[in-house]
Amino acid sequence: MIGYLWLIGAILAEVTATVSLKLSEGFTKVVPSTLVVLGYAFAFFALSRVLKAGLPIGVVYAVWAAAGVALVALIGALFLAEPLGPLAIAGLVLVIAGVVLLEIGTSQ
């Protein structure tokens, strides 16, 4: 259970850092730039805790990456006026479906 809480923290930290990277405007803005460094540092620390808790690395990385991609795409579309067309949505669905299949495949 604690491993999944660390995983949620890692995902949220990575998403925060990635969105902040966009907002930092090439590391010219101090607050977003600081959030980039702190967010990625915490994300990797949290991932180390997830792995220490015994969750399989393949599933952990897949969930972390897929959730990050999906959340950043949604944030970009909702708050940063970035396009998210039908093909992009289909791609996100496929990424998420792939993670679900990986999870099912490793639990058998």
Buried (B, 14 or more C-beta within 10 A) or exposed (E): EEBEEBBBBBBBBBBBBBBBBBBBEEEEEEEBBEBBBBBBEBBEEBBEBBBEBEBBEEBBBBBBBBBBBBBBBBBBBEEEEBEBEEEBBEBBEEBBEEBEEBBEEEEE
